[in-house]
Amino acid sequence: MNGTVMLTGISGYIGLHCATQLLEEGFAVRGSVRSSNKKREVIDTLTETSVDISRLSIVELDLTLDSEWEAAVSGCDYVMHVASPYVVANPKHESEIITPAVGGTLRVLRASEKAGVKRVVLTSSALAMMGSLKNATFSPNDWADTDSPDLGTYAKSKILAEKAAWAFISDLGEGNEMEMVSINPGIVFGPPVGRNISGQSMSMLDQMLRGKVPMVPNTACPAVDVRDVALLHVKALTNPDVVGKRIIASTSEPHGFAEVAQILKDEGYKGPSTRVAPNLLLRIAAIFDREAKGMLGFLDMDLTADNSATRQLFDWSPIPFTKTVLDSAVAVKRIQDSS
């Protein structure tokens, strides 16, 4: 056996893929969920997808509470901190997202340090590097500006959580050998494990395939297949060359929903529309709608990523974007047809 991994957020879109790959690689997995319903959902989903769960255990934990984190992490060799609140819509109060994102990350790190964990793999986001940049190439050395006026609350939470994590690692006392690496995905597509399509990109794809998205936003940024995100998380646990690094998990070139729609139309899907929504329309909608407001920072975005370090460190080539979109569509249609 390769060791025991504490995996927070195991029930999520990325978390289920991480769990699948960890178990297939021979790790024991201790996953965290917020409720007993989620525990049953994880077990059923992994079982239905023929994953061997004999080395899986699940604990109920809350990112906003100190209780039981130390006990949960005790005995783990590694921690994958994937859990974080994710919404496009700006909440009424920033603290609704930022407090659990930052506080939860520090809570996990404190428990990990006390438990003698070897390495923490932190799920951050490319948003922590690119923020609300419009036309540029971002790299692992870049940090987004949290004071940018159009920056969404989710993006801000990822920046602040990752900065807090690196500060924690920097402040560890002499002789403490706990290591950390962050994985910073671009916009994540790809088929889900099981039937859950509640993730933002999959939910959008679901609506596009149903013909319920008459216009798509004018934005494009580097993207990544969820299977690649999980792969990089798993490899980052034991790769000796990634300690202290921020890893861009994305294509280098930008991709937008207009391109997604065109790929689907070329494949014969009838629902998607390639019409691009005028920016003014979204800005007006943002006055009344928090989700539209959360999209403002992405308008006119056309960014590229310098993922050369990721390719070299992991000997990695991203799954082609067209394959990702089409595999996603097949999975979503199967879920739609069985509902």
C-alpha positions in Angstrom: 0.0 0.0 0.0 1.2 3.5 -0.8 0.0 5.2 2.4 -3.1 6.9 3.7 -4.5 10.1 2.2 -6.9 12.4 3.9 -9.1 13.7 1.1 -11.4 16.6 1.9 -14.4 17.3 -0.3 -14.5 13.7 -1.5 -18.1 14.0 -2.6 -17.4 16.8 -5.1 -16.8 16.8 -8.8 -12.9 16.9 -8.5 -12.9 14.9 -5.2 -14.6 11.8 -6.6 -12.1 11.7 -9.4 -9.2 12.1 -6.9 -10.7 9.3 -4.8 -11.1 7.0 -7.8 -7.5 7.5 -9.0 -6.0 7.2 -5.4 -7.8 3.9 -4.8 -6.7 2.6 -8.2 -3.1 3.5 -7.3 -3.2 1.5 -4.1 -3.6 4.4 -1.5 -6.0 4.1 1.4 -8.4 7.0 1.4 -10.0 8.8 4.3 -12.6 11.1 2.8 -14.4 14.0 4.5 -18.0 14.9 3.8 -20.4 17.3 5.5 -23.3 14.9 6.1 -24.3 11.3 6.3 -26.3 11.7 3.1 -23.1 12.6 1.3 -21.3 9.6 2.8 -23.9 7.2 1.4 -23.8 9.1 -2.0 -20.0 8.6 -2.2 -20.1 5.0 -1.4 -22.9 4.3 -3.8 -21.3 6.3 -6.6 -17.9 4.6 -6.4 -19.5 1.2 -6.0 -21.7 1.7 -9.1 -18.6 2.8 -11.1 -16.8 -0.4 -10.1 -14.2 1.2 -7.8 -12.7 -1.0 -5.1 -13.7 0.8 -1.9 -12.1 -1.7 0.5 -9.5 0.9 1.4 -12.0 3.7 1.8 -13.3 5.3 5.0 -15.4 8.4 5.3 -15.7 10.9 8.2 -18.2 13.7 8.7 -16.4 17.1 9.1 -17.2 20.8 8.9 -14.6 23.2 7.5 -15.9 25.9 9.8 -15.5 24.0 13.1 -12.3 23.0 14.9 -13.7 19.8 16.4 -12.5 16.4 15.2 -10.1 17.6 12.5 -7.0 16.5 14.4 -8.5 13.0 15.0 -9.5 12.7 11.4 -6.1 13.5 10.1 -4.2 11.4 12.6 -2.4 8.5 11.0 -2.5 10.0 7.5 0.6 10.2 5.4 -0.7 12.8 3.0 -3.6 15.3 2.8 -5.4 16.5 -0.3 -7.4 19.6 0.6 -9.9 19.7 -2.3 -13.0 21.0 -0.3 -13.9 24.7 -0.8 -17.2 26.5 -1.3 -17.8 27.1 -5.0 -20.4 29.4 -6.6 -20.2 31.9 -9.5 -22.9 34.1 -7.9 -21.5 36.7 -5.5 -23.1 36.2 -2.1 -24.7 39.1 -0.1 -21.7 39.0 2.2 -18.2 38.0 1.1 -17.6 36.2 4.4 -20.1 33.5 3.4 -17.5 32.1 1.0 -14.2 33.6 2.2 -14.5 32.6 5.8 -14.9 28.8 5.2 -12.3 28.9 2.3 -9.6 30.6 4.3 -10.5 29.3 7.8 -11.1 25.8 6.5 -7.7 25.7 4.7 -5.8 26.8 7.9 -7.8 24.4 10.0 -6.8 21.5 7.7 -3.1 22.7 7.7 -3.0 23.0 11.5 -4.4 19.5 11.9 -2.0 18.1 9.3 1.0 19.7 11.0 0.1 18.3 14.4 -0.5 14.8 12.9 2.9 14.7 11.2 1.6 14.6 7.7 4.4 14.4 5.1 2.8 16.5 2.3 -0.3 18.5 1.7 -1.7 19.0 -1.9 -3.8 22.1 -1.9 -6.5 22.6 -4.6 -6.3 26.2 -5.5 -7.3 27.8 -8.8 -5.8 29.5 -11.8 -7.9 32.4 -10.7 -5.4 32.9 -8.0 -2.9 33.7 -10.8 -5.0 35.4 -13.4 -7.8 37.1 -11.4 -9.5 39.6 -13.8 -6.7 39.9 -16.3 -8.0 40.3 -19.8 -5.3 39.6 -22.4 -2.1 38.2 -21.0 -0.1 35.0 -20.3 0.0 34.1 -16.6 2.5 31.8 -14.9 3.0 30.2 -11.5 4.8 33.3 -10.3 1.8 35.5 -10.7 -0.7 36.5 -8.0 -4.1 38.1 -8.9 -5.0 41.4 -7.4 -7.7 41.0 -4.7 -8.6 44.7 -5.0 -9.6 44.4 -8.7 -13.2 45.9 -8.9 -14.6 43.1 -11.1 -13.1 40.2 -9.2 -15.7 37.8 -8.1 -16.0 36.6 -4.5 -15.1 33.0 -5.4 -11.9 34.1 -7.1 -11.0 36.3 -4.1 -11.6 33.4 -1.7 -9.2 31.2 -3.7 -6.5 33.9 -3.7 -6.8 34.5 0.0 -7.0 30.8 0.9 -3.9 30.0 -1.1 -1.9 32.9 0.2 -2.9 32.0 3.8 -1.7 28.4 3.1 1.7 29.5 1.8 2.1 31.9 4.8 1.3 29.0 7.2 4.0 26.8 5.6 6.5 29.6 5.6 5.9 30.2 9.3 6.4 26.5 10.4 9.1 26.1 13.0 12.6 24.8 12.3 12.6 21.1 12.0 9.0 20.8 10.8 9.2 18.8 7.6 5.6 19.1 6.3 5.6 20.0 2.6 3.0 21.6 0.4 2.2 22.0 -3.3 -0.8 23.7 -4.8 -2.6 22.6 -7.9 -4.2 25.5 -9.8 -6.7 24.3 -12.4 -8.2 26.4 -15.1 -11.9 26.0 -15.9 -12.7 22.4 -15.4 -14.6 20.2 -17.8 -14.8 16.4 -18.2 -17.2 13.6 -17.5 -18.2 13.2 -13.8 -17.8 10.1 -11.7 -21.4 8.9 -11.4 -24.4 11.1 -12.1 -23.5 14.4 -10.3 -23.5 17.3 -12.8 -23.9 20.0 -10.2 -20.4 21.5 -10.9 -20.6 24.9 -12.7 -19.1 23.8 -16.1 -21.2 20.6 -16.2 -24.3 22.4 -15.2 -23.7 24.9 -18.0 -23.1 22.1 -20.4 -26.3 20.4 -19.3 -28.3 23.6 -20.0 -26.6 24.1 -23.4 -27.4 20.6 -24.5 -31.1 21.2 -23.5 -31.1 24.4 -25.6 -31.6 26.6 -22.6 -28.6 28.8 -23.2 -29.5 31.2 -26.1 -26.3 33.2 -25.7 -22.9 32.5 -24.2 -20.5 34.9 -22.4 -17.7 36.6 -24.3 -14.8 35.0 -22.4 -12.1 32.5 -22.9 -9.4 31.1 -20.6 -7.3 28.0 -20.2 -9.3 24.8 -19.4 -8.5 21.4 -18.1 -10.1 17.9 -18.0 -11.2 16.9 -14.5 -9.4 13.5 -15.1 -6.1 15.5 -15.6 -6.8 17.5 -12.5 -7.1 14.3 -10.4 -4.0 12.8 -12.1 -1.9 15.8 -11.2 -3.1 15.8 -7.6 -2.2 12.1 -7.2 1.2 12.5 -8.9 1.9 15.6 -6.7 1.7 13.5 -3.5 5.0 11.8 -4.2 6.9 13.7 -6.9 10.0 15.0 -5.1 10.5 17.9 -7.5 7.2 19.8 -6.9 7.6 20.7 -3.2 6.8 24.4 -2.6 5.5 24.9 -6.2 2.3 26.2 -7.7 1.2 23.9 -10.5 -0.9 25.2 -13.4 -3.4 22.5 -14.4 -4.7 23.7 -17.7 -4.1 23.9 -21.4 -1.9 26.8 -22.5 -4.4 28.1 -25.0 -7.8 29.7 -24.0 -11.2 28.1 -24.5 -14.6 29.6 -24.1 -18.2 28.4 -24.2 -18.7 29.6 -27.8 -16.0 27.1 -28.7 -17.7 24.4 -26.6 -21.0 25.1 -28.4 -19.3 24.9 -31.8 -17.6 21.6 -30.9 -21.0 20.2 -29.9 -22.8 21.5 -33.0 -20.0 20.0 -35.2 -20.7 16.7 -33.6 -24.4 16.9 -34.4 -25.9 18.2 -31.1 -28.9 20.4 -31.7 -29.2 22.4 -28.4 -26.1 24.5 -28.1 -26.0 28.1 -29.4 -22.8 29.8 -30.5 -24.3 33.3 -30.2 -22.2 35.5 -27.9 -24.0 37.7 -25.4 -23.3 41.5 -25.7 -21.3 42.6 -22.6 -23.8 45.4 -22.0 -26.6 42.8 -21.6 -24.6 41.0 -18.9 -23.7 44.3 -17.1 -27.3 45.3 -17.0 -28.3 41.8 -15.7 -25.6 42.1 -13.1 -27.5 44.9 -11.4 -30.3 42.5 -10.6 -28.6 39.0 -10.6 -25.7 38.0 -8.4 -24.6 35.2 -10.7 -24.4 37.6 -13.6 -22.4 40.0 -11.4 -20.0 37.1 -10.6 -19.3 36.8 -14.3 -18.3 40.4 -14.9 -14.6 39.8 -14.2 -14.5 37.2 -17.0 -15.9 39.4 -19.8 -13.5 39.9 -22.7 -11.0 37.6 -21.1 -8.7 35.9 -23.6 -5.8 34.5 -21.5 -3.1 32.0 -22.1 -1.2 30.0 -19.4 2.5 29.2 -19.2 2.1 25.5 -18.3 5.6 24.5 -19.4 6.7 23.7 -15.8 3.7 21.4 -15.3 4.5 19.6 -18.5 8.1 19.1 -17.5 7.7 18.2 -13.9 5.0 15.6 -14.5 5.9 14.6 -18.1 2.3 15.6 -18.8 0.3 16.4 -21.9 -3.3 17.7 -21.4 -6.2 15.7 -22.7 -7.2 17.5 -25.9 -10.0 20.0 -25.3 -12.3 18.6 -28.0 -12.1 15.1 -26.5 -12.9 16.6 -23.0 -16.0 18.4 -24.4 -17.3 15.4 -26.3 -16.7 13.0 -23.4 -18.5 15.4 -21.1 -21.4 15.7 -23.5 -21.8 11.9 -23.8 -21.9 11.6 -20.0 -24.3 14.5 -19.5 -26.7 13.1 -22.2 -26.6 9.7 -20.6 -27.5 11.3 -17.3 -30.3 13.3 -18.9 -31.7 10.3 -20.7 -31.8 8.2 -17.5 -33.5 10.9 -15.4 
